[in-house]
Amino acid sequence: MIEPYIMFNGRASEVIDFHEKVFHGTNKRVTHWGNAPTNTDYPVDATKKEWIPHSEIELCDTNLSISDCDQVFQTTHFVSLMARLDMPEEVQRIYEELQADGGKVLMEIEPTFYTKMYAWVQDKFGVSWQLICD
């Protein structure tokens, strides 16, 4: 089993909530640094108590882990997450929600030679999503 793990610089909570809404996520488990056991070797900066060192949420029958980190990463389309969906209406709804508020379409919804419906969208957080309906 391979599970995706994505990191954000202080926006993990917002990302989790957004993807939970868009994909009707389930089984959300979130830990905040402020609730973690104290470790004097690794003190937590007071401004990062709400940051998330680890979370998990199930989207489209796949476990996705999301956390915060101090580094800022450049987004890339080299890796994207693919959601296999059963209903064309679900592809359309997710496609529209992912591009809202600053997301962008990388490939419009259309049939391809390998599937009846396909779209590629980068959401407002820079996560690249490929949507497929067979």
Secondary structure, 3 states (H helix, E strand, C coil): CCCCEEEECCCHHHHHHHHHHHHCCEEEEEECHHHCCCCCCCCCCHHHCCCCCEEEEEECCEEEEEEECCCCCCCCCCCCEEEEECCHHHHHHHHHHHHHHHCEEEEEEECCCCCCEEEEEECCCCCEEEEEEC
